Amino acid sequence: MGSREVRKNQTLLCAPIMAETVDKMVINMDTAKQSGADLVEIRLDSLKSFNPYEDLKTLIKECPLPTLFTYRPKWEGGQYDGDEKKRLDALRLAMEFGADYIDVELQVAREFNESIFGKKPEKFKVIVSSHNYHDTPSVEDLGNLVARIQETGADIVKIATTALEISDVARIFQITVHSQVPIIAIVMGERGFISRILCPKFGGFLSFGTIESGVVSAPGQPTMKDLLTLYNFREIGPDTKVFGIIGKPVGHSKSPILYNEAFKSVGFNGVYVPFLVDDVAKFLQTYSSIDFAGFSCTIPHKEDALKCCDEVDPVAKSIGAVNCVIRRPTDGKMFGYNTDYVGAISAIEDGLRGSHNISASADSPLAGKLFVVIGAGGAGKALAYGAKEKGAQVVIANRTYDRARELANTIGGDAVTLADLENFHPVDGMILANTTSIGMQPKVDETPIPKHALRFYSLVFDAVYTPKITRLLREAEESGATIVSGSEMFIGQAYEQFERFTGLPAPKQLFRKIMAKF
């Protein structure tokens, strides 16, 4: 590992080392090197006892990577609560003993830099940092802050702000890309997560990655492993296209794993990230450059995303929801699609063909079948439209009858309540599709329909894909029905999104292999 691989960017990866003893720090430094870090940030303020002269010598001598020393005081979000003179003396000593970088706070930077003037070793650099744990200021204020940091004599500027919403990160990208000096610009918190992955695209000096998950030196830090192997950090360059999933929540999504591995396998210059979005319209207006080339949309943003598109696919329009937005490279116009129903319907057709050995060339095996859809939300609508298009007779079942009736009227079908399904069997061999979240983690013991009613169905599909086999699917299989899991729909809709994102055929075998791991 390490820096042997080909790099598309010069951005360094730094592992924060926070431990209570020097011995533990030395062990962590080796782990950092093995995990692919370029340098380590040694947080002296995390040590329980610290003898500057002895400990700094040991840390520098034992470290297999370049070192950055930080001795963060309480007033800047750190743990050191002692005498200022002692703190700065320790940092000067680190410099004398051969540290590569030290980080000093803006408030004390000018006098510190004056005190070492003319004494700096050749390769040694001072990072001057400013942390804002409240928000992310305007571009103008950030520009002024960078100028103030530069005036102290900083070799490298570091600013860390806090994201109240994901649009805040765009201001940091703007500052980074226009900076004339080496700059570390990070946005803390879950909404700032993309700043840590995309900083090489905008020319950031370094990004931080933890050596173990959960042990972070600032909120929202990813692990070194995720940066390198999930997000392919070394491959991200100025011309890398950015894709991602817009949702809230979004941390659980498997999409980044799927698309990033697929991009890498076909040599496509793109990265796929989680976008934790509160306001879709604002997000799409803020990230309006053609570099932000395509988005998957998930709950609760599918309806709002549709309203933001310049053009919407007719099927998506009638469903009233999009799950895929593509930004056209020529003029930046946004096109909305719904690939959910395609994925689900084709998975259901494959299930029917498989169980009756019908050749794929024949008409849809759904033609003339009675197709019961549970749920009248976006996914319910999508499946109802898809089934109708294939010639099925559609029945909508929903907790509230009025919602079911409304959707049934729109597509030309029938409506029943969820409770009615218990005794509903006008014909045998019906098809059932659950599009609600009933049975989804953590409520895995729930099911939308009692087991005895399942014997009238030849195939049961569940859009829920965590867990892979829901109670509904388990009981359907026990009742003799063919079952189709939500992960089949997920893979089906992902093929089409991948092709829209890249213009390349989807690596279907690879998608199946990746999804099989979950």
C-alpha positions in Angstrom: 0.0 0.0 0.0 1.2 3.5 0.8 2.3 5.9 -1.9 3.4 3.3 -4.5 0.2 3.4 -6.5 -0.4 5.8 -9.3 -1.7 9.1 -8.1 -4.0 11.5 -9.9 -3.5 14.2 -7.2 -1.0 15.6 -4.8 -3.3 15.7 -1.8 -1.8 14.0 1.3 -3.6 11.7 3.6 -3.0 12.4 7.3 -3.9 10.0 10.1 -4.6 11.7 13.5 -2.8 10.0 16.3 -4.6 10.4 19.6 -3.5 8.3 22.5 -2.9 8.6 26.2 0.7 7.2 26.1 3.7 7.6 23.9 3.9 3.8 23.5 0.4 3.6 22.2 1.1 6.5 19.8 4.2 4.6 18.4 2.0 1.5 17.8 -0.7 3.7 16.1 2.0 5.3 13.8 2.9 1.9 12.4 -0.8 1.1 11.8 -1.2 4.5 10.1 1.7 3.6 7.7 0.2 0.2 7.0 -3.2 1.7 6.3 -1.7 3.9 3.6 -1.3 7.3 5.3 1.3 9.8 4.0 1.9 11.5 7.3 0.6 11.4 10.9 -0.8 14.2 13.1 0.5 13.7 16.6 -2.0 15.2 19.0 0.2 16.0 22.0 -2.9 17.3 24.0 -4.2 13.7 24.1 -1.2 12.4 26.2 -2.0 11.9 29.9 1.5 12.7 30.9 4.0 14.5 28.6 7.7 15.1 29.1 8.5 17.2 26.1 12.3 16.6 25.8 12.1 12.8 26.1 8.8 12.2 24.4 9.3 14.4 21.3 12.6 12.7 20.6 11.0 9.2 20.9 8.0 10.1 18.8 10.1 11.6 15.9 12.7 8.8 16.0 10.1 6.0 16.1 7.8 7.4 13.5 7.9 5.6 10.1 6.1 8.6 8.4 6.5 12.4 8.2 5.2 14.0 11.4 2.8 16.9 12.1 2.7 18.0 15.7 -0.5 19.6 17.1 -0.8 20.6 20.8 -4.4 21.8 20.7 -5.6 24.1 23.6 -9.1 23.9 25.1 -9.8 27.4 23.7 -9.5 25.9 20.1 -11.4 22.7 20.8 -8.4 20.6 22.1 -7.6 19.1 25.5 -4.6 21.1 26.7 -5.5 23.4 29.6 -2.1 24.5 30.8 0.4 27.3 30.5 0.7 28.9 27.0 4.4 29.4 27.1 5.0 25.7 27.9 2.8 24.7 25.0 4.5 26.8 22.4 8.0 25.8 23.8 7.0 22.2 23.2 6.1 22.9 19.6 9.4 24.8 19.0 11.2 21.8 20.5 9.4 19.5 18.0 10.7 21.7 15.2 14.3 21.5 16.5 14.1 17.7 16.9 13.1 17.3 13.2 9.3 17.5 13.0 8.1 18.0 9.4 5.1 20.2 10.2 3.6 21.8 13.3 0.1 23.3 13.6 -0.3 26.5 15.5 -3.5 28.4 16.1 -4.2 31.8 14.4 -4.6 33.6 17.7 -0.9 32.9 18.6 0.6 32.4 15.2 2.2 35.8 14.6 4.3 35.9 17.7 5.1 32.2 17.3 6.3 32.6 13.7 8.3 35.7 14.8 10.0 33.6 17.6 11.3 31.0 15.1 12.2 33.4 12.3 15.5 32.5 10.8 15.7 29.2 12.8 13.4 27.1 10.6 15.0 23.9 9.2 14.9 23.6 5.4 12.0 21.2 4.9 10.0 22.3 8.0 6.6 24.0 7.5 4.2 25.8 9.8 0.5 25.2 9.4 -1.6 28.0 10.9 -5.1 26.9 11.7 -8.5 28.4 12.6 -11.4 26.2 13.8 -15.0 27.3 13.7 -17.3 24.9 15.6 -20.5 27.0 14.9 -21.0 27.4 11.2 -19.4 28.2 7.8 -19.0 31.9 7.1 -19.6 33.7 3.8 -17.1 33.3 1.0 -16.0 36.9 1.6 -15.4 36.3 5.3 -13.6 33.0 4.5 -11.4 34.9 2.0 -10.5 37.5 4.7 -9.7 34.7 7.2 -7.3 33.1 4.7 -5.6 36.4 4.2 -5.3 37.0 7.9 -3.7 33.5 8.3 -1.3 34.2 5.5 -0.2 37.5 7.0 1.0 35.6 10.1 3.8 34.0 8.0 2.0 30.6 7.6 3.5 28.2 5.1 0.2 26.3 4.9 -3.3 27.7 5.7 -5.8 25.5 7.6 -9.4 26.3 8.1 -12.0 24.0 9.6 -15.7 25.1 9.7 -19.0 23.4 10.6 -21.7 22.5 8.1 -25.2 23.4 9.1 -26.3 22.2 5.7 -24.5 20.6 2.8 -24.6 23.8 0.7 -22.1 25.3 3.2 -19.4 23.0 1.8 -19.5 24.6 -1.6 -18.0 27.8 -0.1 -15.0 25.9 1.2 -14.5 24.3 -2.2 -14.6 27.7 -3.8 -11.9 29.0 -1.3 -9.8 25.9 -1.9 -9.8 26.0 -5.6 -8.8 29.7 -5.7 -6.2 29.6 -3.0 -2.7 30.8 -4.0 -1.1 29.0 -1.0 -1.2 25.4 0.1 -4.6 25.1 2.0 -6.2 22.5 4.2 -10.0 23.3 4.2 -12.3 20.9 5.9 -16.0 21.1 6.9 -16.8 19.3 10.1 -20.0 17.3 10.9 -21.9 14.7 8.8 -23.2 17.4 6.4 -19.6 18.3 5.7 -18.4 14.8 5.0 -18.0 15.4 1.2 -15.3 18.0 2.0 -13.0 15.2 3.2 -13.5 13.0 0.1 -13.5 15.7 -2.6 -10.7 17.9 -1.4 -8.2 16.5 -4.0 -10.6 17.5 -6.8 -10.3 21.1 -5.7 -6.6 21.0 -4.8 -6.6 20.7 -1.0 -3.2 20.1 0.6 -4.4 17.3 2.8 -7.3 15.3 4.2 -7.6 13.4 7.4 -8.5 9.7 7.7 -8.7 7.8 11.0 -6.9 4.5 11.5 -9.9 2.9 13.2 -13.6 3.7 12.9 -15.2 5.7 15.6 -11.9 7.2 17.0 -12.0 10.6 15.4 -10.1 13.9 16.2 -13.0 15.9 14.6 -16.6 15.2 13.8 -17.3 13.5 10.5 -13.9 12.0 9.8 -13.9 8.9 7.5 -11.5 6.0 8.0 -8.3 5.8 6.0 -9.6 2.5 4.6 -12.8 4.0 3.3 -11.0 7.0 1.7 -8.5 4.7 -0.1 -10.6 1.6 -1.0 -14.2 2.8 -1.0 -13.8 6.3 -2.4 -10.6 5.7 -4.4 -9.1 8.9 -3.0 -5.9 8.7 -4.9 -7.8 8.5 -8.2 -9.7 11.8 -7.7 -8.4 14.6 -9.8 -9.7 18.1 -11.0 -11.5 16.5 -13.9 -13.2 13.7 -11.9 -17.0 13.8 -12.2 -19.0 13.7 -9.0 -22.1 11.6 -8.5 -23.9 10.7 -5.3 -27.0 9.7 -3.5 -29.3 12.5 -2.2 -31.2 11.4 0.9 -31.9 11.9 4.6 -30.7 9.8 6.2 -28.1 8.5 3.8 -25.3 6.9 5.9 -26.8 3.4 5.5 -26.8 3.5 1.7 -25.0 0.7 -0.2 -24.8 2.8 -3.4 -21.3 4.3 -2.8 -19.8 0.8 -2.5 -21.6 -0.3 -5.6 -20.9 2.6 -7.9 -17.3 3.4 -6.8 -16.3 -0.3 -7.3 -18.0 -0.3 -10.7 -16.4 3.0 -11.8 -13.0 1.7 -10.9 -13.5 -1.6 -12.6 -14.4 0.0 -16.0 -11.8 2.8 -15.6 -14.4 5.6 -15.4 -13.2 8.8 -13.9 -15.9 9.4 -11.4 -16.5 9.3 -7.6 -19.9 8.5 -5.9 -20.5 10.1 -2.5 -23.3 10.3 0.1 -25.1 13.7 0.1 -26.9 14.3 3.3 -29.4 16.9 2.0 -32.1 18.9 3.9 -33.3 21.0 1.0 -33.0 19.5 -2.5 -33.7 22.7 -4.5 -31.0 24.6 -2.7 -28.6 21.6 -3.0 -29.1 21.4 -6.8 -28.7 25.2 -7.2 -25.6 25.3 -5.1 -23.8 22.4 -6.8 -24.7 23.5 -10.3 -21.5 23.0 -12.2 -21.4 20.1 -14.7 -18.8 18.5 -12.6 -21.6 17.4 -10.3 -22.9 15.2 -13.0 -25.6 12.9 -11.7 -27.6 12.0 -8.6 -29.6 9.1 -7.2 -32.5 10.3 -5.2 -33.9 8.4 -2.2 -36.4 9.0 0.6 -37.6 11.7 1.3 -36.5 13.7 -1.8 -37.9 11.9 -4.9 -40.9 14.2 -5.3 -39.0 17.4 -4.6 -36.2 16.5 -7.0 -38.7 16.1 -9.8 -39.8 19.7 -9.4 -36.2 20.9 -9.8 -35.6 19.2 -13.2 -35.7 21.0 -16.5 -37.1 17.9 -18.2 -38.7 14.8 -16.8 -39.2 11.4 -18.4 -42.9 10.9 -19.1 -43.1 7.8 -16.9 -41.4 9.6 -14.0 -43.8 12.5 -14.5 -46.9 10.3 -14.2 -45.4 8.6 -11.1 -44.6 12.0 -9.7 -41.2 11.0 -8.5 -37.7 10.7 -9.8 -34.8 8.6 -8.4 -32.2 9.6 -10.9 -31.2 13.1 -12.0 -28.6 13.6 -14.8 -27.0 17.0 -15.6 -26.4 17.4 -19.3 -22.7 18.2 -19.9 -23.3 20.6 -22.7 -25.6 23.1 -21.0 -26.0 21.9 -17.4 -29.8 21.2 -17.8 -31.2 18.6 -15.5 -33.1 15.5 -16.6 -35.2 13.4 -14.2 -35.9 9.7 -14.6 -37.5 6.9 -12.5 -35.6 3.7 -12.8 -37.2 2.2 -9.6 -40.1 0.6 -11.4 -37.9 -0.8 -14.3 -35.7 -2.6 -11.7 -38.7 -4.0 -9.8 -40.8 -5.0 -12.9 -37.9 -6.7 -14.7 -37.0 -8.6 -11.5 -40.6 -9.7 -11.1 -40.8 -10.8 -14.8 -37.5 -12.7 -14.4 -39.0 -14.4 -11.3 -42.1 -15.4 -13.3 -40.2 -16.6 -16.3 -37.8 -18.6 -14.1 -40.7 -20.4 -12.3 -42.5 -21.2 -15.6 -39.6 -21.5 -18.0 -41.2 -18.9 -20.3 -38.8 -17.7 -22.9 -37.6 -14.1 -22.5 -38.8 -13.2 -26.1 -42.5 -13.8 -25.3 -44.8 -11.0 -24.2 -44.5 -9.9 -20.6 -45.5 -12.7 -18.3 -47.4 -10.0 -16.3 -49.9 -9.6 -19.1 -53.4 -10.4 -17.9 -52.2 -11.2 -14.3 -53.8 -9.7 -11.2 -51.1 -7.6 -9.6 -51.7 -6.4 -6.0 -49.5 -3.4 -4.9 -49.3 -2.7 -1.2 -48.7 1.0 -0.6 -49.7 4.2 -2.5 -46.5 6.3 -2.1 -43.8 6.9 -4.7 -42.6 3.3 -5.0 -46.3 2.0 -5.0 -47.1 4.4 -7.8 -44.0 3.3 -9.7 -44.8 -0.4 -9.5 -48.5 0.2 -10.4 -47.6 2.1 -13.5 -45.0 -0.4 -14.5 -47.4 -3.4 -14.0 -50.1 -1.5 -15.9 -47.8 -0.8 -18.8 -47.1 -4.6 -19.0 -50.8 -5.4 -19.3 -51.5 -6.5 -15.7 -54.7 -5.8 -13.9 -53.7 -3.6 -10.9 -55.2 -3.5 -7.4 -53.9 -1.0 -4.9 -54.0 -1.9 -1.2 -53.2 0.8 1.4 -53.9 1.4 5.1 -56.0 4.4 4.2 -58.5 3.5 1.5 -58.7 7.1 0.1 -55.0 7.1 -0.9 -55.5 3.7 -2.5 -58.6 4.9 -4.4 -56.8 8.0 -5.6 -53.9 6.1 -7.1 -56.3 3.4 -8.5 -58.3 6.0 -10.3 -55.2 7.6 -11.8 -53.9 4.4 -13.3 -57.2 2.7 -13.9 -57.3 -0.1 -11.3 -59.1 -1.2 -8.2 -58.6 -0.2 -4.5 -58.8 -2.1 -1.2 -57.6 -1.5 2.3 -54.7 -3.4 3.8 -57.1 -5.2 6.1 -59.1 -6.4 3.1 -56.2 -8.4 1.8 -56.6 -11.0 4.4 -59.6 -12.5 2.6 -59.0 -11.2 -1.0 -58.7 -13.8 -3.7 -60.8 -13.2 -6.8 -58.4 -15.5 -8.7 -55.5 -17.8 -7.9 -51.9 -17.2 -8.9 -52.0 -13.4 -8.2 -48.8 -11.3 -7.8 -48.1 -9.3 -4.7 -45.7 -6.4 -4.4 -45.0 -4.7 -1.0 -43.7 -1.2 -1.5 -44.1 0.0 2.1 -41.4 -0.2 4.8 -43.3 -2.8 6.8 -40.8 -5.5 7.8 -37.7 -3.3 7.4 -35.0 -3.2 10.0 -35.3 -2.8 12.9 -39.0 -4.0 12.8 -38.1 -7.3 11.1 -41.0 -9.2 12.7 -43.7 -7.2 11.0 -45.5 -8.2 7.8 -48.2 -6.4 5.8 -50.4 -9.6 5.2 -51.1 -12.7 7.2 -49.5 -15.9 6.1 -52.7 -17.8 5.3 -53.6 -15.2 2.7 -50.3 -15.8 0.8 -51.3 -19.1 -0.7 -53.3 -17.3 -3.4 -50.2 -15.7 -4.9 -47.8 -17.3 -7.3 -45.1 -14.6 -6.8 -44.4 -12.2 -3.9 -42.0 -9.2 -4.3 -40.8 -7.0 -1.4 -39.1 -3.7 -2.0 -37.5 -3.8 1.4 -33.9 -5.0 1.1 -32.7 -4.8 4.7 -33.1 -7.6 5.7 -32.6 -9.4 2.4 -35.3 -11.9 3.3 -38.2 -10.2 5.2 -40.8 -12.0 7.2 -43.2 -11.5 4.2 -40.8 -13.3 1.8 -40.0 -16.1 4.2 -43.7 -16.8 4.8 -44.5 -16.5 1.0 -41.8 -19.0 0.2 -43.2 -21.4 2.9 -46.6 -21.0 1.2 -45.1 -22.1 -2.2 -44.8 -18.7 -3.9 -41.8 -17.6 -6.0 -40.1 -14.7 -4.1 -38.2 -11.7 -5.4 -36.2 -9.6 -2.9 -35.7 -5.9 -2.8 -32.1 -6.3 -3.6 -33.1 -7.6 -7.1 -34.9 -4.3 -7.6 -32.0 -2.4 -6.2 -29.6 -4.1 -8.7 -32.0 -3.6 -11.6 -32.5 0.1 -11.0 -28.7 0.5 -10.5 -27.9 -1.0 -13.9 -29.9 1.7 -15.6 -28.5 4.5 -13.4 -24.9 3.4 -14.0 -25.5 3.5 -17.8 -27.1 7.0 -17.6 -24.1 8.2 -15.4 -21.3 6.8 -17.5 -22.7 6.1 -21.0 -21.1 2.6 -20.6 -22.9 -0.8 -20.3 -23.3 -1.8 -16.6 -20.9 -4.5 -15.3 -23.8 -6.8 -14.3 -21.8 -9.7 -12.9 -19.8 -7.3 -10.8 -23.0 -5.6 -9.4 -24.3 -9.0 -8.4 -21.0 -10.0 -6.8 -20.9 -6.8 -4.7 -24.5 -7.0 -3.6 -24.0 -10.7 -2.6 -21.7 -9.5 0.2 -24.6 -7.7 2.0 
